[in-house]
Amino acid sequence: MRDHDGPYGARVEGAYAEQEKAGDDSERPMGLRLTRKLAEVIDGVDLTGRAVGDILTLPALEARLLIAEGWAVEDTKGRQGTD
């Protein structure tokens, strides 16, 4: 694994450097299930009209952010979410 400068001059290291070089999949659709909701906008992701338990399809970057922060889990059942 190698390090390199990422977008906006940010330093990308280790496994993330290899993933970034392989291609940006941040816009690829990703399914997730909302597990908590305390506001209409969480970490910059608009969840207006969404409820806990809803299956959503979001760009992978937003989906991974919500999952990492504990607001959602990946939808492993492959159900179709709402846009």
Secondary structure as UniProt FT lines:
FT   STRAND          4..5
FT   HELIX           7..9
FT   STRAND          11..12
FT   HELIX           14..22
FT   TURN            26..27
FT   STRAND          29..34
FT   STRAND          41..42
FT   TURN            43..44
FT   STRAND          45..46
FT   TURN            48..49
FT   TURN            52..53
FT   STRAND          55..59
FT   HELIX           60..68
FT   TURN            69..70
FT   STRAND          72..74
FT   TURN            76..77
//
